[in-house]
Amino acid sequence: QVQLVESGGGLVQAGGSLRLSCAASGRTFSVSNMAWFRQAPGKEREFVVGISARGYISYADSVVGRFFISTDNAENTVILQMSSLKPEDTAVYYCAAGNNRTAVVGRRIDEYDYWGQGTQVTVSS
C-alpha cells in the first residue's frame, strides 16, 4: 500500500499563491505516475496536473501558466505551486498516485490507485 498525505492548503485572496505538498510513504517503489485533482462543491473531481513515469507533464487548460508541479524523489514528495489564484480555483485538492509506467499522463480518476485525504484551498475575491 501507498499512503499519500497532502498539506499546504488554506485561505488566500485572489491573485495570491499557495504551495501544496504531497508526501508519499509505504510501498513508494510501486508508484510510477502522480497527479493532482480537485473537487469543488457540487462538482465532479477534475484533473489539474499530472506527471508520468517518464517525466512528461500535462496541465489542465484552466491552470496552464499559473500552476506548476515538481517532485522531490529523495523525499517522495510532489509539490504543486499555485499562483495567480482565482475564486474558481476553490476546491479540495487531492494527490493521486498510480503504477502506470507509460509516458502518457493519465487524466482520469480510474487511472490512479492511491489517493490522499485532500486539502482545502479557498480563494476569496
Backbone as JSON Lines, residues from 0, in Angstrom:
{"i":0,"aa":"Q","n":[0.82,-1.2,0.0],"ca":[0.0,0.0,0.0],"c":[0.86,1.25,0.0]}
{"i":1,"aa":"V","n":[0.29,2.3,-0.51],"ca":[0.94,3.61,-0.54],"c":[0.03,4.61,0.17]}
{"i":2,"aa":"Q","n":[0.62,5.38,1.05],"ca":[-0.13,6.42,1.74],"c":[0.3,7.78,1.2]}
{"i":3,"aa":"L","n":[-0.68,8.63,0.97],"ca":[-0.43,9.98,0.48],"c":[-1.03,10.98,1.45]}
{"i":4,"aa":"V","n":[-0.25,11.97,1.82],"ca":[-0.72,12.99,2.75],"c":[-0.46,14.36,2.14]}
{"i":5,"aa":"E","n":[-1.54,15.1,1.92],"ca":[-1.42,16.45,1.38],"c":[-1.32,17.47,2.51]}
{"i":6,"aa":"S","n":[-0.67,18.57,2.21],"ca":[-0.6,19.69,3.15],"c":[-0.42,20.98,2.36]}
{"i":7,"aa":"G","n":[-0.65,22.09,3.05],"ca":[-0.39,23.38,2.43],"c":[-1.61,24.16,1.99]}
{"i":8,"aa":"G","n":[-2.79,23.58,2.13],"ca":[-3.99,24.3,1.75],"c":[-4.28,25.44,2.71]}
{"i":9,"aa":"G","n":[-5.26,26.25,2.34],"ca":[-5.63,27.36,3.2],"c":[-6.48,28.38,2.46]}
{"i":10,"aa":"L","n":[-6.6,29.53,3.09],"ca":[-7.38,30.64,2.53],"c":[-6.43,31.7,1.98]}
{"i":11,"aa":"V","n":[-6.7,32.13,0.77],"ca":[-5.85,33.13,0.13],"c":[-6.72,34.06,-0.69]}
{"i":12,"aa":"Q","n":[-6.28,35.29,-0.86],"ca":[-7.01,36.23,-1.68],"c":[-6.72,35.98,-3.16]}
{"i":13,"aa":"A","n":[-7.65,36.38,-3.99],"ca":[-7.45,36.25,-5.44],"c":[-6.15,36.94,-5.85]}
{"i":14,"aa":"G","n":[-5.41,36.27,-6.71],"ca":[-4.12,36.78,-7.13],"c":[-2.96,36.27,-6.3]}
{"i":15,"aa":"G","n":[-3.28,35.63,-5.2],"ca":[-2.25,35.12,-4.31],"c":[-1.7,33.77,-4.74]}
{"i":16,"aa":"S","n":[-0.84,33.21,-3.88],"ca":[-0.17,31.95,-4.18],"c":[-0.28,30.99,-3.0]}
{"i":17,"aa":"L","n":[-0.23,29.71,-3.32],"ca":[-0.18,28.65,-2.32],"c":[0.71,27.54,-2.85]}
{"i":18,"aa":"R","n":[1.29,26.83,-1.92],"ca":[2.15,25.7,-2.27],"c":[1.62,24.46,-1.56]}
{"i":19,"aa":"L","n":[1.19,23.49,-2.34],"ca":[0.69,22.23,-1.79],"c":[1.79,21.18,-1.88]}
{"i":20,"aa":"S","n":[1.83,20.34,-0.86],"ca":[2.77,19.22,-0.84],"c":[2.02,17.92,-0.69]}
{"i":21,"aa":"C","n":[2.57,16.88,-1.28],"ca":[2.02,15.53,-1.15],"c":[3.17,14.6,-0.79]}
{"i":22,"aa":"A","n":[3.12,14.07,0.41],"ca":[4.16,13.17,0.87],"c":[3.69,11.73,0.73]}
{"i":23,"aa":"A","n":[4.49,10.93,0.06],"ca":[4.16,9.53,-0.15],"c":[4.97,8.65,0.79]}
{"i":24,"aa":"S","n":[4.34,7.61,1.3],"ca":[5.04,6.66,2.16],"c":[4.5,5.27,1.88]}
{"i":25,"aa":"G","n":[5.16,4.28,2.43],"ca":[4.76,2.9,2.2],"c":[5.52,2.31,1.02]}
{"i":26,"aa":"R","n":[4.83,1.6,0.17],"ca":[5.45,0.93,-0.98],"c":[5.63,1.91,-2.14]}
{"i":27,"aa":"T","n":[6.4,2.94,-1.89],"ca":[6.55,4.01,-2.89],"c":[7.28,3.53,-4.14]}
{"i":28,"aa":"F","n":[8.02,2.43,-4.04],"ca":[8.72,1.92,-5.21],"c":[7.73,1.46,-6.28]}
{"i":29,"aa":"S","n":[6.49,1.21,-5.88],"ca":[5.48,0.77,-6.84],"c":[4.81,1.94,-7.56]}
{"i":30,"aa":"V","n":[5.1,3.15,-7.12],"ca":[4.47,4.34,-7.72],"c":[5.26,4.78,-8.94]}
{"i":31,"aa":"S","n":[4.53,5.0,-10.04],"ca":[5.19,5.44,-11.27],"c":[4.73,6.81,-11.73]}
{"i":32,"aa":"N","n":[3.48,7.1,-11.54],"ca":[2.95,8.37,-12.0],"c":[2.12,9.02,-10.9]}
{"i":33,"aa":"M","n":[2.1,10.33,-10.9],"ca":[1.38,11.06,-9.86],"c":[0.63,12.23,-10.48]}
{"i":34,"aa":"A","n":[-0.36,12.7,-9.73],"ca":[-1.19,13.79,-10.25],"c":[-1.87,14.52,-9.11]}
{"i":35,"aa":"W","n":[-2.38,15.68,-9.45],"ca":[-3.26,16.43,-8.57],"c":[-4.62,16.56,-9.25]}
{"i":36,"aa":"F","n":[-5.65,16.32,-8.47],"ca":[-7.03,16.55,-8.89],"c":[-7.64,17.53,-7.91]}
{"i":37,"aa":"R","n":[-8.81,18.05,-8.26],"ca":[-9.53,18.91,-7.34],"c":[-11.02,18.71,-7.5]}
{"i":38,"aa":"Q","n":[-11.74,19.01,-6.43],"ca":[-13.19,18.86,-6.45],"c":[-13.82,20.05,-5.75]}
{"i":39,"aa":"A","n":[-14.56,20.83,-6.51],"ca":[-15.28,21.97,-5.96],"c":[-16.66,21.51,-5.47]}
{"i":40,"aa":"P","n":[-17.28,22.24,-4.57],"ca":[-18.6,21.85,-4.06],"c":[-19.61,21.68,-5.19]}
{"i":41,"aa":"G","n":[-20.28,20.55,-5.18],"ca":[-21.31,20.3,-6.17],"c":[-20.79,19.91,-7.54]}
{"i":42,"aa":"K","n":[-19.48,19.74,-7.67],"ca":[-18.91,19.39,-8.97],"c":[-18.14,18.08,-8.88]}
{"i":43,"aa":"E","n":[-17.86,17.51,-10.05],"ca":[-17.1,16.29,-10.09],"c":[-15.61,16.59,-9.88]}
{"i":44,"aa":"R","n":[-14.92,15.56,-9.42],"ca":[-13.48,15.69,-9.28],"c":[-12.86,15.83,-10.66]}
{"i":45,"aa":"E","n":[-11.92,16.77,-10.79],"ca":[-11.32,17.04,-12.08],"c":[-9.8,17.03,-12.02]}
{"i":46,"aa":"F","n":[-9.21,16.68,-13.14],"ca":[-7.76,16.64,-13.28],"c":[-7.19,18.05,-13.26]}
{"i":47,"aa":"V","n":[-6.07,18.21,-12.57],"ca":[-5.38,19.51,-12.54],"c":[-4.03,19.41,-13.26]}
{"i":48,"aa":"V","n":[-3.2,18.48,-12.82],"ca":[-1.89,18.31,-13.43],"c":[-1.39,16.92,-13.08]}
{"i":49,"aa":"G","n":[-0.61,16.35,-14.0],"ca":[-0.05,15.05,-13.75],"c":[1.35,14.93,-14.32]}
{"i":50,"aa":"I","n":[2.1,13.99,-13.76],"ca":[3.45,13.72,-14.25],"c":[3.56,12.22,-14.46]}
{"i":51,"aa":"S","n":[4.01,11.84,-15.65],"ca":[4.06,10.42,-15.99],"c":[5.33,9.77,-15.47]}
{"i":52,"aa":"A","n":[5.39,8.46,-15.64],"ca":[6.55,7.7,-15.19],"c":[7.83,8.16,-15.89]}
{"i":53,"aa":"R","n":[7.68,8.71,-17.08],"ca":[8.85,9.14,-17.84],"c":[9.08,10.64,-17.74]}
{"i":54,"aa":"G","n":[8.37,11.28,-16.82],"ca":[8.63,12.69,-16.57],"c":[7.83,13.67,-17.41]}
{"i":55,"aa":"Y","n":[6.94,13.16,-18.24],"ca":[6.11,14.08,-19.02],"c":[5.07,14.71,-18.09]}
{"i":56,"aa":"I","n":[4.78,15.97,-18.35],"ca":[3.85,16.72,-17.51],"c":[2.72,17.26,-18.37]}
{"i":57,"aa":"S","n":[1.53,17.2,-17.84],"ca":[0.37,17.74,-18.54],"c":[-0.49,18.51,-17.56]}
{"i":58,"aa":"Y","n":[-0.94,19.69,-17.97],"ca":[-1.77,20.54,-17.14],"c":[-3.17,20.69,-17.73]}
{"i":59,"aa":"A","n":[-4.15,20.85,-16.88],"ca":[-5.47,21.22,-17.35],"c":[-5.38,22.62,-17.94]}
{"i":60,"aa":"D","n":[-6.18,22.88,-18.96],"ca":[-6.13,24.18,-19.61],"c":[-6.37,25.33,-18.64]}
{"i":61,"aa":"S","n":[-7.19,25.09,-17.65],"ca":[-7.58,26.16,-16.73],"c":[-6.45,26.61,-15.82]}
{"i":62,"aa":"V","n":[-5.37,25.84,-15.74],"ca":[-4.29,26.2,-14.81],"c":[-2.96,26.43,-15.51]}
{"i":63,"aa":"V","n":[-2.94,26.28,-16.82],"ca":[-1.68,26.47,-17.56],"c":[-1.12,27.87,-17.31]}
{"i":64,"aa":"G","n":[0.16,27.9,-17.0],"ca":[0.83,29.17,-16.76],"c":[0.68,29.7,-15.34]}
{"i":65,"aa":"R","n":[-0.17,29.05,-14.56],"ca":[-0.37,29.5,-13.16],"c":[0.06,28.45,-12.14]}
{"i":66,"aa":"F","n":[-0.11,27.18,-12.49],"ca":[0.23,26.09,-11.58],"c":[1.46,25.36,-12.13]}
{"i":67,"aa":"F","n":[2.31,24.87,-11.2],"ca":[3.5,24.14,-11.63],"c":[3.72,22.97,-10.68]}
{"i":68,"aa":"I","n":[3.99,21.82,-11.28],"ca":[4.21,20.61,-10.5],"c":[5.71,20.31,-10.48]}
{"i":69,"aa":"S","n":[6.18,19.81,-9.36],"ca":[7.56,19.38,-9.25],"c":[7.63,18.21,-8.29]}
{"i":70,"aa":"T","n":[8.74,17.48,-8.36],"ca":[8.89,16.33,-7.49],"c":[10.23,16.38,-6.77]}
{"i":71,"aa":"D","n":[10.23,15.82,-5.6],"ca":[11.46,15.64,-4.83],"c":[11.56,14.15,-4.56]}
{"i":72,"aa":"N","n":[12.24,13.45,-5.44],"ca":[12.27,11.99,-5.35],"c":[12.95,11.51,-4.07]}
{"i":73,"aa":"A","n":[13.91,12.26,-3.6],"ca":[14.61,11.87,-2.38],"c":[13.65,11.9,-1.18]}
{"i":74,"aa":"E","n":[12.68,12.8,-1.24],"ca":[11.73,12.93,-0.13],"c":[10.39,12.29,-0.45]}
{"i":75,"aa":"N","n":[10.27,11.68,-1.64],"ca":[8.99,11.08,-2.07],"c":[7.85,12.1,-1.94]}
{"i":76,"aa":"T","n":[8.12,13.28,-2.45],"ca":[7.16,14.38,-2.32],"c":[6.86,15.0,-3.68]}
{"i":77,"aa":"V","n":[5.61,15.35,-3.87],"ca":[5.18,16.07,-5.07],"c":[4.66,17.43,-4.63]}
{"i":78,"aa":"I","n":[5.11,18.45,-5.31],"ca":[4.75,19.82,-4.96],"c":[3.86,20.41,-6.04]}
{"i":79,"aa":"L","n":[2.85,21.14,-5.64],"ca":[2.03,21.9,-6.57],"c":[2.12,23.36,-6.16]}
{"i":80,"aa":"Q","n":[2.82,24.13,-6.97],"ca":[2.94,25.57,-6.74],"c":[1.86,26.27,-7.52]}
{"i":81,"aa":"M","n":[1.01,26.99,-6.81],"ca":[-0.13,27.66,-7.44],"c":[0.02,29.16,-7.28]}
{"i":82,"aa":"S","n":[-0.12,29.88,-8.36],"ca":[-0.03,31.33,-8.31],"c":[-1.18,31.94,-9.12]}
{"i":83,"aa":"S","n":[-1.34,33.25,-9.0],"ca":[-2.43,33.95,-9.68],"c":[-3.75,33.24,-9.44]}
{"i":84,"aa":"L","n":[-3.99,32.88,-8.2],"ca":[-5.17,32.09,-7.87],"c":[-6.45,32.89,-8.1]}
{"i":85,"aa":"K","n":[-7.48,32.17,-8.51],"ca":[-8.78,32.74,-8.8],"c":[-9.83,32.1,-7.9]}
{"i":86,"aa":"P","n":[-10.94,32.78,-7.65],"ca":[-12.0,32.17,-6.84],"c":[-12.45,30.81,-7.39]}
{"i":87,"aa":"E","n":[-12.41,30.64,-8.69],"ca":[-12.83,29.36,-9.27],"c":[-11.82,28.24,-9.03]}
{"i":88,"aa":"D","n":[-10.68,28.55,-8.45],"ca":[-9.73,27.51,-8.04],"c":[-10.1,26.91,-6.69]}
{"i":89,"aa":"T","n":[-11.09,27.49,-6.03],"ca":[-11.53,26.98,-4.74],"c":[-12.02,25.55,-4.86]}
{"i":90,"aa":"A","n":[-11.42,24.66,-4.08],"ca":[-11.76,23.23,-4.15],"c":[-10.96,22.49,-3.1]}
{"i":91,"aa":"V","n":[-11.32,21.23,-2.93],"ca":[-10.45,20.31,-2.19],"c":[-9.49,19.71,-3.2]}
{"i":92,"aa":"Y","n":[-8.22,19.8,-2.9],"ca":[-7.18,19.31,-3.81],"c":[-6.68,17.96,-3.3]}
{"i":93,"aa":"Y","n":[-6.65,17.0,-4.22],"ca":[-6.26,15.63,-3.9],"c":[-5.0,15.24,-4.67]}
{"i":94,"aa":"C","n":[-4.12,14.57,-3.98],"ca":[-2.94,13.97,-4.59],"c":[-3.29,12.53,-4.95]}
{"i":95,"aa":"A","n":[-2.8,12.08,-6.09],"ca":[-3.08,10.73,-6.55],"c":[-1.81,10.09,-7.08]}
{"i":96,"aa":"A","n":[-1.73,8.77,-6.94],"ca":[-0.57,8.04,-7.42],"c":[-1.01,6.74,-8.08]}
{"i":97,"aa":"G","n":[-0.25,6.33,-9.09],"ca":[-0.58,5.1,-9.79],"c":[0.67,4.36,-10.18]}
{"i":98,"aa":"N","n":[0.47,3.21,-10.82],"ca":[1.62,2.42,-11.25],"c":[1.65,2.25,-12.77]}
{"i":99,"aa":"N","n":[1.17,3.27,-13.46],"ca":[1.24,3.29,-14.92],"c":[2.65,3.69,-15.34]}
{"i":100,"aa":"R","n":[3.33,2.8,-16.01],"ca":[4.73,3.03,-16.36],"c":[4.93,3.59,-17.77]}
{"i":101,"aa":"T","n":[3.84,4.01,-18.39],"ca":[3.98,4.57,-19.74],"c":[4.33,6.05,-19.67]}
{"i":102,"aa":"A","n":[4.53,6.61,-20.85],"ca":[4.87,8.03,-20.94],"c":[3.63,8.91,-20.88]}
{"i":103,"aa":"V","n":[2.46,8.3,-20.97],"ca":[1.22,9.08,-21.04],"c":[0.81,9.57,-19.66]}
{"i":104,"aa":"V","n":[0.39,10.82,-19.61],"ca":[-0.11,11.37,-18.35],"c":[-1.59,11.05,-18.23]}
{"i":105,"aa":"G","n":[-1.94,10.29,-17.23],"ca":[-3.34,9.93,-17.04],"c":[-4.15,11.1,-16.53]}
{"i":106,"aa":"R","n":[-5.33,11.3,-17.12],"ca":[-6.22,12.38,-16.7],"c":[-7.51,11.89,-16.09]}
{"i":107,"aa":"R","n":[-7.67,10.58,-16.04],"ca":[-8.9,10.01,-15.49],"c":[-8.67,9.52,-14.06]}
{"i":108,"aa":"I","n":[-9.72,9.64,-13.26],"ca":[-9.65,9.2,-11.87],"c":[-9.28,7.74,-11.77]}
{"i":109,"aa":"D","n":[-9.84,6.91,-12.68],"ca":[-9.62,5.47,-12.57],"c":[-8.23,5.04,-13.0]}
{"i":110,"aa":"E","n":[-7.39,5.99,-13.39],"ca":[-6.01,5.64,-13.75],"c":[-5.08,5.72,-12.55]}
{"i":111,"aa":"Y","n":[-5.63,6.04,-11.4],"ca":[-4.82,6.19,-10.19],"c":[-5.33,5.25,-9.11]}
{"i":112,"aa":"D","n":[-4.37,4.67,-8.4],"ca":[-4.7,3.63,-7.42],"c":[-4.75,4.15,-5.98]}
{"i":113,"aa":"Y","n":[-4.04,5.22,-5.72],"ca":[-3.91,5.7,-4.35],"c":[-4.28,7.18,-4.31]}
{"i":114,"aa":"W","n":[-4.94,7.56,-3.23],"ca":[-5.42,8.93,-3.07],"c":[-5.15,9.43,-1.66]}
{"i":115,"aa":"G","n":[-4.84,10.72,-1.57],"ca":[-4.74,11.35,-0.27],"c":[-6.11,11.76,0.23]}
{"i":116,"aa":"Q","n":[-6.13,12.34,1.42],"ca":[-7.39,12.71,2.04],"c":[-7.89,14.08,1.55]}
{"i":117,"aa":"G","n":[-7.03,14.81,0.88],"ca":[-7.4,16.11,0.34],"c":[-7.04,17.26,1.26]}
{"i":118,"aa":"T","n":[-6.84,18.41,0.66],"ca":[-6.57,19.63,1.41],"c":[-7.38,20.77,0.8]}
{"i":119,"aa":"Q","n":[-8.02,21.55,1.65],"ca":[-8.92,22.59,1.18],"c":[-8.14,23.83,0.73]}
{"i":120,"aa":"V","n":[-8.48,24.31,-0.44],"ca":[-7.95,25.59,-0.94],"c":[-9.14,26.51,-1.18]}
{"i":121,"aa":"T","n":[-9.13,27.65,-0.53],"ca":[-10.21,28.62,-0.69],"c":[-9.61,29.95,-1.15]}
{"i":122,"aa":"V","n":[-10.12,30.44,-2.27],"ca":[-9.64,31.7,-2.83],"c":[-10.77,32.72,-2.74]}
{"i":123,"aa":"S","n":[-10.53,33.77,-1.99],"ca":[-11.56,34.81,-1.82],"c":[-11.4,35.9,-2.87]}
{"i":124,"aa":"S","n":[-12.52,36.48,-3.23],"ca":[-12.48,37.52,-4.27],"c":[-12.3,38.9,-3.67]}
